[in-house]
Amino acid sequence: MFLKMEGNGRRRTIGMNLLSRMQTRAMMLAKIVTAVIGIAVSYAGTYGWGINGVGSAAVIFSEFLFVWLMLVSLRLGGTGAVS
């Protein structure tokens, strides 16, 4: 079921897993860096491809944050998913 979730749902599930284990500091760097990357990708997408670039940038940002949070969760001893 976890792999069938859309990107935003998977990211939120992992985020809630880390929050429930009181691992907010582990998420802080990922949130800040991916926010900056998300802004840069959005501007690049807008400049290069217009509205299609904005949509593509949102998908890239979401998947990048998902992968980062998954790696943080795995590094902290979690499974990367909530069952």
TORPA-4810 file (N, C-alpha, C, O; in nm, 3 decimals):
<nodes>
NODE_1_0.083_-0.119_0.000_0.000_0.000_0.000_0.087_0.125_0.000_0.053_0.224_-0.065_M
NODE_2_0.199_0.122_0.072_0.284_0.240_0.083_0.336_0.286_-0.052_0.338_0.406_-0.080_F
NODE_3_0.378_0.192_-0.137_0.432_0.228_-0.267_0.325_0.279_-0.363_0.358_0.346_-0.461_L
NODE_4_0.198_0.249_-0.337_0.091_0.295_-0.423_0.047_0.437_-0.390_-0.028_0.498_-0.466_K
NODE_5_0.093_0.491_-0.279_0.055_0.626_-0.240_0.120_0.727_-0.333_0.228_0.703_-0.387_M
NODE_6_0.054_0.838_-0.352_0.115_0.944_-0.432_0.229_1.008_-0.354_0.239_0.989_-0.233_E
NODE_7_0.315_1.083_-0.423_0.436_1.137_-0.364_0.416_1.215_-0.236_0.489_1.195_-0.140_G
NODE_8_0.318_1.303_-0.233_0.294_1.385_-0.116_0.252_1.299_0.003_0.294_1.326_0.116_N
NODE_9_0.171_1.198_-0.020_0.128_1.110_0.087_0.241_1.028_0.145_0.249_1.009_0.266_G
NODE_10_0.331_0.980_0.058_0.447_0.904_0.106_0.537_0.993_0.190_0.585_0.951_0.296_R
NODE_11_0.559_1.114_0.143_0.647_1.207_0.216_0.587_1.239_0.352_0.658_1.242_0.453_R
NODE_12_0.458_1.263_0.356_0.395_1.295_0.484_0.396_1.176_0.579_0.410_1.193_0.700_R
NODE_13_0.380_1.055_0.525_0.383_0.937_0.608_0.519_0.920_0.675_0.527_0.892_0.795_T
NODE_14_0.625_0.938_0.599_0.760_0.926_0.656_0.784_1.040_0.755_0.843_1.018_0.861_I
NODE_15_0.739_1.161_0.721_0.754_1.274_0.812_0.683_1.251_0.943_0.736_1.282_1.050_G
NODE_16_0.562_1.196_0.936_0.487_1.168_1.059_0.555_1.057_1.140_0.553_1.059_1.263_M
NODE_17_0.616_0.962_1.071_0.691_0.857_1.139_0.807_0.918_1.218_0.828_0.884_1.334_N
NODE_18_0.881_1.008_1.155_0.994_1.073_1.224_0.944_1.162_1.337_1.005_1.166_1.444_L
NODE_19_0.834_1.232_1.315_0.780_1.318_1.420_0.731_1.236_1.539_0.750_1.275_1.654_L
NODE_20_0.668_1.122_1.512_0.616_1.040_1.621_0.728_0.980_1.705_0.709_0.948_1.822_S
NODE_21_0.845_0.964_1.645_0.961_0.914_1.719_1.043_1.030_1.777_1.154_1.008_1.826_R
NODE_22_0.990_1.151_1.770_1.055_1.270_1.826_1.190_1.296_1.760_1.285_1.333_1.829_M
NODE_23_1.199_1.278_1.629_1.323_1.298_1.554_1.312_1.424_1.468_1.346_1.422_1.350_Q
NODE_24_1.265_1.534_1.526_1.244_1.656_1.449_1.374_1.718_1.401_1.378_1.777_1.293_T
NODE_25_1.480_1.706_1.477_1.609_1.763_1.436_1.661_1.695_1.310_1.726_1.758_1.227_R
NODE_26_1.633_1.567_1.297_1.680_1.493_1.180_1.611_1.544_1.053_1.668_1.536_0.944_A
NODE_27_1.491_1.597_1.067_1.417_1.647_0.952_1.455_1.790_0.915_1.433_1.832_0.801_M
NODE_28_1.510_1.864_1.008_1.533_2.007_0.988_1.622_2.036_0.868_1.586_2.119_0.784_M
NODE_29_1.737_1.972_0.857_1.827_1.997_0.746_1.761_1.961_0.613_1.773_2.034_0.515_L
NODE_30_1.693_1.847_0.611_1.626_1.805_0.487_1.520_1.906_0.445_1.510_1.937_0.326_A
NODE_31_1.444_1.957_0.537_1.339_2.054_0.504_1.398_2.184_0.452_1.349_2.240_0.354_K
NODE_32_1.504_2.233_0.515_1.562_2.361_0.475_1.629_2.350_0.338_1.606_2.433_0.250_I
NODE_33_1.711_2.248_0.320_1.783_2.232_0.194_1.687_2.206_0.079_1.702_2.264_-0.029_V
NODE_34_1.589_2.119_0.100_1.496_2.091_-0.009_1.406_2.210_-0.039_1.361_2.224_-0.153_T
NODE_35_1.379_2.295_0.058_1.303_2.416_0.031_1.381_2.509_-0.063_1.325_2.564_-0.158_A
NODE_36_1.509_2.525_-0.036_1.593_2.608_-0.122_1.604_2.546_-0.262_1.594_2.616_-0.362_V
NODE_37_1.624_2.414_-0.266_1.630_2.346_-0.396_1.497_2.358_-0.468_1.494_2.378_-0.590_I
NODE_38_1.387_2.346_-0.396_1.254_2.359_-0.457_1.232_2.496_-0.519_1.175_2.507_-0.627_G
NODE_39_1.277_2.601_-0.451_1.265_2.736_-0.506_1.348_2.749_-0.633_1.301_2.802_-0.734_I
NODE_40_1.471_2.699_-0.628_1.558_2.708_-0.745_1.502_2.629_-0.863_1.505_2.677_-0.977_A
NODE_41_1.451_2.509_-0.837_1.394_2.428_-0.944_1.267_2.493_-1.000_1.243_2.487_-1.121_V
NODE_42_1.187_2.554_-0.915_1.067_2.622_-0.962_1.101_2.739_-1.053_1.040_2.757_-1.159_S
NODE_43_1.198_2.819_-1.013_1.239_2.931_-1.098_1.297_2.882_-1.231_1.267_2.937_-1.337_Y
NODE_44_1.380_2.778_-1.225_1.438_2.724_-1.347_1.330_2.666_-1.437_1.333_2.685_-1.559_A
NODE_45_1.234_2.596_-1.379_1.125_2.540_-1.457_1.038_2.647_-1.519_0.995_2.633_-1.634_G
NODE_46_1.011_2.753_-1.445_0.931_2.863_-1.497_1.004_2.933_-1.611_0.944_2.963_-1.714_T
NODE_47_1.129_2.958_-1.592_1.209_3.027_-1.693_1.221_2.944_-1.821_1.209_2.997_-1.931_Y
NODE_48_1.244_2.815_-1.804_1.269_2.730_-1.920_1.146_2.678_-1.990_1.143_2.670_-2.113_G
NODE_49_1.042_2.642_-1.914_0.929_2.572_-1.975_0.793_2.627_-1.935_0.691_2.566_-1.969_W
NODE_50_0.788_2.737_-1.866_0.659_2.797_-1.832_0.581_2.714_-1.731_0.639_2.659_-1.637_G
NODE_51_0.451_2.704_-1.751_0.364_2.636_-1.654_0.396_2.486_-1.646_0.384_2.427_-1.538_I
NODE_52_0.437_2.425_-1.756_0.477_2.284_-1.751_0.602_2.266_-1.665_0.616_2.164_-1.597_N
NODE_53_0.690_2.362_-1.666_0.810_2.357_-1.584_0.779_2.368_-1.436_0.846_2.307_-1.353_G
NODE_54_0.676_2.446_-1.403_0.636_2.459_-1.263_0.582_2.326_-1.211_0.616_2.283_-1.101_V
NODE_55_0.499_2.261_-1.292_0.447_2.130_-1.252_0.556_2.027_-1.239_0.558_1.949_-1.144_G
NODE_56_0.647_2.026_-1.334_0.759_1.932_-1.328_0.848_1.960_-1.207_0.896_1.867_-1.143_S
NODE_57_0.869_2.087_-1.176_0.951_2.125_-1.061_0.887_2.076_-0.931_0.957_2.032_-0.840_A
NODE_58_0.755_2.084_-0.922_0.685_2.037_-0.802_0.705_1.886_-0.783_0.724_1.839_-0.671_A
NODE_59_0.699_1.812_-0.892_0.720_1.667_-0.885_0.864_1.636_-0.845_0.887_1.551_-0.759_V
NODE_60_0.960_1.705_-0.905_1.102_1.683_-0.873_1.128_1.716_-0.726_1.196_1.640_-0.657_I
NODE_61_1.075_1.828_-0.680_1.093_1.868_-0.541_1.034_1.764_-0.446_1.097_1.726_-0.348_F
NODE_62_0.913_1.720_-0.474_0.846_1.623_-0.387_0.922_1.492_-0.380_0.938_1.435_-0.272_S
NODE_63_0.967_1.443_-0.494_1.041_1.317_-0.495_1.178_1.330_-0.428_1.223_1.237_-0.361_E
NODE_64_1.243_1.443_-0.445_1.371_1.467_-0.381_1.355_1.466_-0.229_1.435_1.404_-0.158_F
NODE_65_1.252_1.534_-0.179_1.228_1.536_-0.035_1.191_1.398_0.016_1.234_1.357_0.124_L
NODE_66_1.111_1.325_-0.061_1.074_1.189_-0.023_1.197_1.100_-0.007_1.209_1.029_0.093_F
NODE_67_1.287_1.103_-0.104_1.406_1.020_-0.098_1.493_1.060_0.021_1.545_0.974_0.092_V
NODE_68_1.509_1.190_0.043_1.591_1.236_0.155_1.531_1.190_0.289_1.604_1.138_0.374_W
NODE_69_1.400_1.208_0.308_1.337_1.166_0.433_1.342_1.015_0.449_1.355_0.965_0.561_L
NODE_70_1.331_0.942_0.340_1.342_0.796_0.347_1.482_0.757_0.395_1.495_0.669_0.481_M
NODE_71_1.584_0.821_0.342_1.721_0.791_0.385_1.744_0.829_0.531_1.811_0.756_0.604_L
NODE_72_1.689_0.942_0.574_1.701_0.982_0.715_1.632_0.879_0.804_1.685_0.840_0.908_V
NODE_73_1.514_0.837_0.764_1.440_0.739_0.843_1.514_0.607_0.852_1.521_0.547_0.959_S
NODE_74_1.570_0.562_0.741_1.646_0.438_0.741_1.772_0.450_0.826_1.810_0.356_0.896_L
NODE_75_1.838_0.565_0.818_1.960_0.587_0.896_1.932_0.586_1.046_2.016_0.544_1.125_R
NODE_76_1.813_0.632_1.085_1.778_0.636_1.226_1.721_0.505_1.277_1.675_0.495_1.391_L
NODE_77_1.724_0.403_1.191_1.681_0.271_1.236_1.538_0.238_1.206_1.488_0.135_1.250_G
NODE_78_1.470_0.322_1.132_1.333_0.292_1.096_1.326_0.207_0.972_1.429_0.175_0.912_G
NODE_79_1.206_0.172_0.933_1.188_0.092_0.812_1.168_0.182_0.692_1.172_0.135_0.578_T
NODE_80_1.148_0.311_0.715_1.121_0.402_0.604_0.973_0.412_0.575_0.932_0.495_0.493_G
NODE_81_0.893_0.332_0.639_0.750_0.334_0.615_0.675_0.304_0.745_0.730_0.245_0.839_A
NODE_82_0.553_0.347_0.748_0.466_0.318_0.862_0.369_0.211_0.815_0.302_0.229_0.714_V
NODE_83_0.361_0.102_0.888_0.270_-0.006_0.846_0.130_0.015_0.895_0.042_-0.067_0.867_S
</nodes>
